Amino acid sequence: MWILRWILGALLIIVILGFALQNQEQTVSVQILKWKSPVMPLYFFLYIAFGTGLLTWLLVSTLNTFRLKSKIHNLQRENRKVREELNRLRNLSIDEDIENPELEADENQIEKK
């Protein structure tokens, strides 16, 4: 499997190098707002655009991964609290009163009727 990876990597490098060599004569100048670049080969700007897109993708993916890990951590913490409460309620005997203000308010309303 590793040899296939090396062969594909070498082919990719050859294709990139061939693209760069075929486009050496084509020079361009890029203007972004008021800044104007010096005249350079077209492949140089294409590689810069590709690299910028790659770095942007990496940054967005990293931030998304951190956000999802934080959400997982919060859900695991909430799950642990709910399990602890469930275990605590399972261990109560039937005769013991459950301390819950909402239940007490409901019981008081029932007794008044």
Secondary structure, DSSP 8 states (H G I E B T S, - for coil): -HHHHHHHHHHHHHHHHHHHHHTSS-EE--EETTEE---EEHHHHHHHHHHHHHHHHHHHHHHHHHHHHHHHHHHHHHHHHHHHHHHHHHTS-TTS----HHHHHHHHHHHH-
